[in-house]
Amino acid sequence: MIRTDLAIEAAKNLSDALPQGAKVEERTVENAVITTVTIDSPEASRQMGKPVGRYITVEVPPFSATTLNTDGEMEAMARELAGLLPAEGLVLVVGLGNEHITPDALGPRAIDQVLATRHMSGPAAQGGFEGFRPVAAVAPGVLGQTGIETGELIASLVRDIRPAAVIVVDALASRSLERLGSTLQMADCGIAPGSGVQNRRKELSRTTLGVPVVSLGIPTVVDGTTLAHDLLRPTGQEAEGDLRQLFEPRGEGLMVTPRDIDLLIERAAKVISMTINRALQPNLTLEDISYLVS
């Protein structure tokens, strides 16, 4: 099985014969290539291995190779995200992952820079914060740290604060090295935490939480066997089954990540948080947001 969290990769696997109910559209905005994969039938969902929904992939220069993504790129990403969210109401932003494991720290690092405004919006707002959309932000940790399933924690928060929508940020797994740290995927069908590293937990979706759930993620790891399959496939040296016999059991679950993962996570978290802030606070400029979260 070729493992990937990216719908664009699942679609390319079936590029010669996309199932009925699946559609792929591509366009370029600023320096970003934006691909929308729409899955709207159960059969297409089964064949592609992805839930029914809309997946928007933004391809940009590698985060670890650029000092700052352009304002145009972030504005384009913010517009795409805003289009997946209700226009009004409180938004809960959740950063999934373990901040002590660098490839898994994207969610918590992004949450550190999300502008939380729930406590300073509404009728009691003053001092220039009157026009802010209410936002709450939390990094709940992982089961091994808290002993509590992430889905249970988020469901409790949703019941108490009643957001109009939930945004979930998490690190993803890709099938190719080229997409590590250079692809952002957002989707309107939620997410299953840990699925990219074979540790699937209870999904966070409209079905489980009762409100729209939008996921944002950047691939930070590649499954070892999947990577070997892609590297050897052009030479025809090994079939997938043969590779699994070579890798397993010792290589089972082996995940590969770039050596500059620290820099990648730092910059990717900044871009994701700025994208979220700009989408939720359209009256603020990127410069305003940078000042407020610094």
Secondary structure, 3 states (H helix, E strand, C coil): CCCCCCHHHHHHHCCCCCCCCEEEEEEEECCEEEEEEEECCHHHHHHHCCCCEEEEEEECCCHHHCCCCCHHHHHHHHHHHHCCCCCCCCEEEEECCCCCCHHHCHHHHHHCCCCCCHHHCCCCCCCCCCCCCCEEEECCCCHHHHCCCHHHHHHHHHHHHCCCEEEEEEEEEECCHHHCCCEEEEECCCECCCHHHCCCCCCECHHHHCCCEEEEEEEEEEEHHHHHHHHHHHHCCCCHHHHHHHHCCCCCCCEECCCCHHHHHHHHHHHHHHHHHHHHCCCCCHHHHHHHHC
